[in-house]
Amino acid sequence: MTRKDRGSPRTESPRTDSASRDGTPGVSYTGRGVHRIVVEALARRIFDGTYAEGDLLDLPGLMAELDVSQTVLREAIKVLTTKGLLDARQKRGTFIRPRDDWNLLDSDVLRWTIDSGAPGAFFTDLLELRRAVEPAAAALAALHRTDADLAALDAALSAMAAAERTPMTADPVMTDSDPVLAVRADASFHTALLTASGNPFFAQMRRVIIPALVVRDRLVHAGRHEHPLPAHALVADRVRARDQDGAFAAMLDVIELSRRGHP
């Protein structure tokens, strides 16, 4: 069954306000001006522990402190409420919801979590998510990939090779890289793979996987590391050969490298 038969489930590239030079997805929240400033200010206080779970917001105090109208503050609260961070009850007021209620799949919630210094368990949990999603996406990509998908994977591999300062030999070698280019290339590869799956739900997982991958890559590519190209190229080769089992196994190997602290 071709992708066309399946209703052409491809998704377009993520639309963001901006993208950093290292490939980090831009802020997804599209508010502007003072409205956005208030959203970011409240979120920062929630994630840095200024507000604890169950704490009430002093709305009049916030209006005075932030020098905003009641309308602006209410709109900002609505944004954070939709992300599971806040709630309001009659006779109680507006309060911080338990962390278990926060929408961790929301790109802003993910960004705020990472920016606030996420605990190690957070990245362990994300690695487990990757282990569940990306090998399956690779297997689907082997079944549904198009010429455009293969071109995107090849372009990412070329960028990955160009980012490494040490030429690759027949065997993986320790290398160092241009961190900005290396992070961008890795993000491009994993985005292309998820998209190549032909499954729009897997494609959307880039919004969760890529930001965390970027943070990890910044640390890895700051020093000497195993050359990333061989493992990633094997995934692309298996996808190109329409080898579903091989693509699944190759992607598991890539994630195992991540677990060990390599690209």
Number of C-alpha atoms within 10 A of each C-alpha: 7 12 17 11 8 11 9 12 16 17 15 10 12 14 11 12 12 11 12 11 11 17 19 18 22 17 16 16 15 9 14 8 7 15 18 16 14 21 20 17 12 18 22 17 13 21 20 14 10 11 17 16 14 13 15 17 16 11 14 12 10 16 17 11 9 13 13 15 12 14 11 17 21 13 15 22 21 17 17 20 18 13 18 20 24 25 18 16 8 6 6 8 13 19 20 22 20 14 13 9 12 19 15 16 14 16 21 21 20 20 19 17 19 17 13 15 11 14 10 8 9 13 17 12 11 15 19 12 14 20 17 12 16 25 26 22 27 33 27 26 30 27 22 20 22 17 10 11 22 19 12 19 27 17 16 25 22 14 20 26 21 16 20 20 12 14 12 16 9 6 8 14 16 14 17 20 22 14 19 18 20 28 28 21 24 24 25 20 22 22 24 24 31 28 29 32 28 27 20 16 15 21 24 18 18 24 19 20 23 19 20 19 22 21 15 17 23 15 14 21 23 13 12 13 17 17 25 23 19 19 18 22 19 18 27 25 18 22 30 20 13 19 18 21 16 20 29 22 17 24 27 21 18 21 20 15 15 16 14 8 14 19 25
